[in-house]
Amino acid sequence: MGSVDWTGVRERVESLRARPGHERLFGAESHGFTLAPALGPDDLADLEARLGVELPDDYRRFLTEVGAGGAGPFCGVNTIRRADRGWQWHGECAELTDVTRLGQPFLVDRPYGDLLAALDEQEPQEADFVDPAAFDDAAGRWRDQMWEIVDRPEFSAGAICLVHEGCNRRYWLVVSGSARGTVWYDGSCDWADMIVEENEQGLPASFGEWYLGWLDDTERCLAP
């Protein structure tokens, strides 16, 4: 993964607010094509010191050269801000990022797909129940089992929850381990494990490739 040139990207993003029809694009009502202020060098150094990890190069330069979050794919990139208890990400599903586990290697050989698929096969069917209350109870226990798998600390250790697509579909940025710097799609709400996003060459996509791909597509969509 090569280095990404972020020159002029903030201006490109914010100029989209003036394009006719921009408000009708999915996610625009959430981020409004507005970016948070960029972090200063001292802010970035403090953030990484608090997290105990060095962030992937594309992302750390995005934070200091473009913005600390805001406009981006789907509902927008979760924004990192300094808080009373340290640094925290803000946005849809941002609370899923476990800052205490960012230094742990992200699991590349994912074991959860088979578990989720097997559980999916066990979905209670309403036709099998005489008592509606009994069906509701069984369905609730079944859903709880899925969330127990997804809520395991190792499911997302070593990754930052970047973006909420909607309907509990999410994208994560890996910051530790062999997949460091790549973006992964989380379809656990559809009973599927995380899978890596790919670039145009069919290789794992970096944060920069993923973000600029969204920007290029959006500019083409809103072209006069």
N, C-alpha and C positions, 0 to 999 in steps of 0.2 A: 504494500500500500504506500503510494507516494504521498508527498506533502501537498496539501491543498492551499491554493492562493485565495485568501479571504478578502483581497482588495476589492472595494466597491460593493461587497455583498450586502452590507447594511443598507446602503443607498438603493440597491436593486429591490430589496425586500420592501422597504418603506414606500418606494415609488408605486408599488402595486395598489396602494390605497386610492390612487387617483385613476385607476383603470375602471372603465364602466363594467359593471357586473361583478366586481370583486366581492361584494357583500353576499353574493349567492353561492360562492364556492364553499364546499363542505369545510367546516371548522373555522371559517372566517369570523363567525359571530363570537367565537371564543378568544381568538388572538388579535383580530382586527388588523392584521399585517403590521403590528407594532412590536418592536423589540425593546427589552429592558436595557438599561444602561450597561455598558461593558464593564467588566472588572478591571481594576488597576493591577499592576504587577504585585504590589504588596498584598492586595486582597487575594490574588491567586496563590501566593506563597502561603498565606495564612490558611486558606481553604485546604490546600494539599497537606499542610502540616497537621491540621485538625483531623483530616480524614485518614492520614497515615498512608496515602498512596499518591503517586504521581499520575495525574489524569492523562489519557491518550492525547497525543500531540494535536490532532485535528480539533478535538473538543476543547482543550485548554486554550488554544489560539482563537477558537470561536468565542469563548467566554471573554477574552481580552480584546479582540479585534472587531467582533460583530455585536454581541450582546450576551447577557447572562441568562437569556431565555426569551420566550415570547413566540413570535410568528415562526411557523414551521409546519411540517406535515400534520395533517388531521387537526387535533385540538391545540396544537402548538407545543413547542419545546418547554418542558417544565423549567421554571426559573429558580436559580440558586441565590439565596439571600442569607446574609448574616442575621442570626437570631440570638436571643438571650442565652440559649443553650448551645450555641455554636452555629454552624452553617446548616441550612436545611433547604431541600427542594420544595417548591410550591407549584401546585397545579393538580389536574386530574390524576389520581393514582400516585402522586408524588410520594405519598406517605409509605408506599411499598418499598422504597429504597431503604435498605438496612445499612446505615452508615458504619455500624460496628463490624460488618462483615465484608466491606469493600476490598479488604486486603486478601481475602480468601480466593483461591483460584476458582473461576467460573467453570461449572461442569459442562464440558463439550460433548462427552459421550453421555447423552441424556438418557436416564433410566425411566423417565416418567411417562413417556408416550404409551408404553405397553400397559402401565398401571391404569392410566386414564381410559385407554381403549377397552380394557377388560371391565372397568367400572361402567363404562357407557353401555356395554352389553347387558348390564344388570338393571337397567332403568325400569322401575316399577311401571306397569301398565294399568291404567284405570279400569280396563275391562276385566282385570283379574281380581278386582275387589268388589265386594258387595256393599261395604260400608265406606262412603266417601271420606269420612274422617280417618279411617284406617289407611286409605290411599294417600291422603295428604301427609300423614305421619311418615309413611314409608318413603314417599318422595322427598320429604324434608331430610330424612336420615341419609338418603342416597346423595343428595346435593352436598350435605355436610361432609361426606366422605371425599368428594372431589376437592372441596376447599381444604380439607386436611392435607391432601397431597400437595396442592399448590402452596399452602402456607408453610410447608417445611422450610426451615431456614436455608438449607442447601439448594433449594429450587432456584433462587435468584442471587445467591451469594456471589460477590465479585462483580455485580452489575448495578447500573443506575437506571431507574425507570424514567425513560426519556419523554415518552409521548403516550397519551391516551387516544386511541382511535375512535372509541365509542363502544358501548356494549361490552365493556371489560376486556376489550382487545388492546394490547399494549406493545410498545417497542422498548427494548433495553439496550444500553451501551455497556459492553464488557470492559472493565477497567483492570482486571487481574486474571492471570493465567494465560494459557496458550492462545486464546481467542481475543486477547486484549486489543481494544480499538475497533472491534466489529459490532455491528448492530444486529439484534435478534428480535424476531417477531414472536410474541407470546399469545398463542391461541388457546390457552388452557380453558377459557370459557366455552370453547367448542370441543372440549375433550381431547386436546392435542398438546404436545409438549412444545417448548420453544424450538424454533428453527432459525438458522442464520439467514439474513438478507443477502442477496447477491447483487453485484454490480453488472454492468452491461457485458462484461467478459465472463460472467458466470462464476466469479470469485467472491469470497466474503466481502461485503461492502463495509468500508470505513464510515465513520460518522460524517466526514466531509463529503464523500461520494453520495451518501444517502441524503444529506441535507441539500446539496447542490442539485441532485436529481429532482427533488421536489421543487426547487426554485425554477429550474429550467422548464419543467412541465407546467408550472403555474404561469410563467411568462408566456409560454406558447398558448395556453388556454385563454389568456386575457389579451392576446395580441389584437391590435386594431384590425 
